[in-house]
Amino acid sequence: MKTKFFTLLCYSLILFLPKLSQADELKRNLFVLGVQIGGAECIATLFENFPIKDKPGAFDLIKRNVTWSLDTARAMGNPANGLAQLKSDLGRLTFKEIRQRLMDIIVAEQAAWASMSTQASSLFVLGIHLEGAECIASEVQSFRREEKPGSLDLITRNVGWIKDEVRKTNLGLNTALVDALYKDIPSGATFLSIYNQLGIIRETWQSELLSQAPF
């Protein structure tokens, strides 16, 4: 059943992807979609061992991000059936089940966009990686680095992925900010500083993408 759902999801995404040359805001929206879905997936991961009733605030954040993701996907001409079904099912799922559904959607979206443009897929992935780091940094921003070594490792990993992804496909984005953050992390940057820098990178890249020419 899961395989059938995933196959149908991939097929529907490929069928309804807009023509890249027609989308003035497509680049920014792809990045934003990655941020929004990545945020929901990160929250579901952080709380996957808790019952929904114990973490209503986390559930509300996931619901918000799923709604935003659905709106962003549809703005690009994608009916986003997987996201629409997830939104409908949220009240019946555990955090762990929500995370798995989001992972399936992420893989399907990435594959669909890759079939159209390497850069399109990379922008989506870039949003996922950046929001993963920002989400974790947000959760631990009041802690000292030595109190959350696992979180520091995850953030460092994601920032490395961001640094590599943004160069790999020549996305035309300012890399100086992420390079500076990558150097700051091993030099003792606090979680709060990392969180703030990630937010600046996200906002800067959104503005840069909006001013770029279409694919």
N, C-alpha and C positions, 0 to 999 in steps of 0.2 A: 504493500500500500504506500509506504514511504517513497519507494523508488518511482512508482507511478505518479505521485504528487510532484516529485522533483522534476521528472521528465516533462510533465504538463507545464510546470512553472517555467522551465527553460524555454519551451516552445512558445508560450504566450509572450515572453519577454522579447524573443527574437522577432516574432511576427509584428509586434507593435512598436518597435524602436523607431523613433523619427529619423528622417534623413538628416545626417549630421550637418550638411551644408546649410540647412534651413534654420538652424537653432541658434539664435544670437546669444542666449543665456545658457546653452547646453553645458558648456564647460563648468561654469560655476554651479549649476544645478547638480551635475554629477558628483562634484566634490562635496556639496552640501548633503546630497543623498547618502554618501558614505559616512559623513559625520553623524547624521541623524540615525541611521540604522546601526552604526557602530556604537553610538551612545546607548541605544536600547539593549544591544547585545552585551555590552560591558556591565550594565546594571543587572541584567538577568544573571550574568556570570557571578557577580559579586554576592548575590543573594540566593543562589541556586539551592543552597542547603536549608533555606528558611521556608516555612509555609507563607503563602501570600498574605494571610490574615495578620501575620506578625510584622510585615513590612509594607503597609498600605502606601506609604509615601514613595517607595521604590516602584511599586506597581503603577502608581499614577504617572511617574516619570516615564516608565516604559510605554504606557498607553499614549502619553503625549507625543513621544518620539515616533511611535508607530503611525500615529495620525499625521504628523508632519511629513514622515517619509512617504506615506501614501499620497499626500498632496503634491510633494515634490516630484514623485514618479509620474503622476498623472499630468503634471505641467509639462513633462517631456513627451507626452503622447503615449505613455505606457499605462495600460489599465491596472497594472500592479495587482493581479488577482491573488497572488500569494500574500501580500501585505493586507489586502482587503479581507481575506479569509482569516488571517491571524488576528486582525482587529476584532472581527466578529467572535472569534474563539477565545479571546484573552481571559474572560471571566471563568473559563472552564479549565485553564491550564495552570500548571505549576511553573515556578521560575525556571526550572530545569527544562521543561518542555518548551517554554517560550524561547529559551536560548537556542535549543536545537532547531526550532522552526526558523529563527532568525539566521542561524548558520546556513541552513538550506537556501534561504532567500539570498544571502550574501554570495554564496557560490554560484547560484543561478544568474544573478545580476552580473557578476564579474565575467562569467562565461559569455553571456549575451552581448555585453559591451565589447568584449575582446573580439567577437566575431565581426564587429563593425569597425573598430579602431583600437589600436594598442594604447594610444593616448587616452581614449575614453575610459577604458578599463583601468588604466593607471590612476586617473583622477578619482575614480570611485574608490579604489584601494587606498589611495593616499588619505582620503577622508576617514576611512575605517581605521587606519593605523594612527592617525593624529588624534582622533577622538578616543581611541583606546588608551593612549598615553594621558590625555587630558582628563579623562574620566577617573583613572586611577589616581592621578595627582590631586584631583579635587577631593577624593575620599581621604587622602592621607596628608593634606596640606598643613594640618595643625600638629603633625608628628615630626620628631627628629628623624633624620635619615637612618640612624642606627636602630631605631625602633621598628622600622618597616623595611628590612633589607630585601625581602621578596618583591615588594612593590617597587622599590628602586630598580631592581633588576628588570622587571617588566617594562617600566618606563624607559629605561636605557635601551632595551631591545627594540621597543617601538620607535624611538627616536632614530635609532640606527636604520630601521626599515624605511622610515620617512626620508632620511638623508639619501639612501640608495635609490628609492623609488622616484624621487623628484628629479634625479639626474639621469636615471636609466633611459627614460623616454623623452628627454628634452622637453619638459612641459612649459618652459619659459617663465618659471616662477623664481622669485628672489630666494636664493639659497643661503644668503648671509645669516639670516636669523636662525635657521635650523643648524647651521654650522656652529654658530656661537653657542647655542644651547647644548649641542653635542660635546663641546669643549667644557662648558660650565658644569655639566653633571659630574664628571670624575673629579672636578676641582672643588666640590663641596657645596654646590648650589642647593638651597633648601627646597623642600617640596612646594612651598608657596611660590618661590621664585620660578621653579619649573612650570608650575601651573599657570602663572601669569604669562610667561614667555610663550607657552603653547597657545594660549588664547590670542596673543598678538599675532603669532604665525597664522593661525586659522583666519583671523579677520583680514590680515594683509593679503593672503592668498585668495580669499573670496573677492576682494576688490580688484586684484590683479586679473583674475580670471574673467571678471565681468567686463574688463576693458580690452581683453584680447579679441582678435578676429575669430570668427567661427572656424570649426574644423575644415 
